[in-house]
Amino acid sequence: DDMSFLVSSVTAQIAANYSGIATLIHPTFIVQRDASGALTGLKGTGLAQPVASGDTVALPSLKIVDAVGDGTARIESWIAVRLSSVLDADAQEQLKREITEILEDVRVASDDRVE
């Protein structure tokens, strides 16, 4: 899901503890997933102009998701990060745990803002 503070929260953690970021990519896609959450379909938004993080809130009003077909499509915002340094296996696992915690915290904060 696209939520406020995702990119800033993830990048702040990496910058503070893992020597920074060499590349950050944050695309928005229209996706379809099965009941288990496995990806079954993926396509771009089809918009001529890139969609910035947070803009996905407006995309359903543009009927982009409806154009995909059976109503199972949703808009997702993904984050891909290439670190400035190479991490050993232990540091990789630690970073995965930290990012998972950060994403959970952002979800809680985002849900609080909606209510």
C-alpha positions in Angstrom: 0.0 0.0 0.0 1.1 3.6 -0.5 1.2 5.5 2.8 2.7 8.7 3.9 6.1 8.5 5.4 7.1 5.2 3.8 10.1 6.5 1.8 11.3 9.0 4.4 11.1 6.4 7.2 13.0 3.7 5.2 15.6 6.1 3.9 16.2 7.6 7.3 16.9 4.2 8.8 19.3 3.2 6.1 21.1 6.6 6.1 21.5 6.5 9.9 22.8 2.9 10.1 24.0 1.5 6.8 26.3 4.1 5.1 23.6 5.6 2.9 21.8 5.0 -0.4 23.3 4.8 -3.8 20.0 4.4 -5.7 16.3 4.7 -4.8 13.5 3.8 -7.1 9.9 4.3 -6.0 7.5 3.3 -8.8 3.7 2.9 -8.7 2.0 -0.1 -10.3 -1.5 -1.5 -10.8 -1.2 -5.0 -9.4 -3.4 -8.1 -9.0 -2.8 -10.6 -6.2 -4.4 -13.9 -5.3 -5.9 -14.7 -1.9 -2.5 -15.6 -0.5 -1.0 -12.3 -1.6 1.0 -13.7 -4.4 1.5 -11.4 -7.4 -0.7 -12.5 -10.4 -0.7 -9.4 -12.5 1.4 -6.2 -12.9 1.2 -3.2 -15.2 2.1 0.5 -15.2 -0.4 3.2 -14.5 -0.5 4.1 -18.2 -0.3 7.8 -17.2 1.9 10.1 -19.4 3.3 11.8 -16.3 4.9 9.9 -13.4 2.9 9.4 -10.3 4.6 10.6 -7.1 4.3 8.9 -3.8 1.1 9.9 -2.1 -0.6 10.6 -5.5 -2.0 7.0 -5.4 -4.7 8.3 -3.2 -6.1 10.1 -6.2 -5.6 7.3 -8.7 -8.8 5.3 -7.9 -10.9 8.4 -8.7 -9.3 8.3 -12.2 -10.7 4.8 -12.8 -7.3 3.4 -13.5 -8.0 0.3 -11.4 -11.3 -0.4 -13.0 -9.7 -0.6 -16.4 -7.8 -3.8 -15.4 -10.8 -6.1 -15.5 -12.2 -8.2 -12.8 -12.0 -5.7 -10.0 -9.2 -7.4 -8.1 -6.6 -4.8 -9.2 -5.2 -2.3 -6.7 -2.6 0.4 -6.8 0.7 -0.3 -5.1 3.8 1.8 -4.5 7.0 -0.1 -4.4 10.4 0.9 -3.0 13.7 -0.5 -4.3 17.0 0.6 -2.6 20.6 0.0 -3.6 22.9 0.6 -0.6 26.2 2.5 -0.8 28.0 -0.4 0.8 27.8 -4.2 0.8 26.3 -5.8 3.9 27.3 -9.2 5.3 24.6 -11.8 5.9 24.1 -10.7 9.6 23.7 -7.1 8.6 21.3 -8.0 5.8 19.1 -9.9 8.2 19.2 -7.0 10.7 18.2 -4.5 8.0 15.3 -6.8 7.0 14.0 -6.9 10.6 14.4 -3.1 11.0 12.6 -2.4 7.7 9.8 -4.8 8.7 9.4 -2.9 12.0 9.4 0.4 10.3 6.7 -0.6 7.8 4.6 -1.9 10.6 5.0 1.4 12.5 4.2 3.5 9.3 1.0 1.4 8.8 -0.1 2.1 12.4 0.6 5.8 12.0 -1.2 5.9 8.6 -4.2 4.0 10.0 -4.4 6.5 12.9 -4.3 9.4 10.5 -7.2 8.0 8.5 -9.5 7.4 11.5 
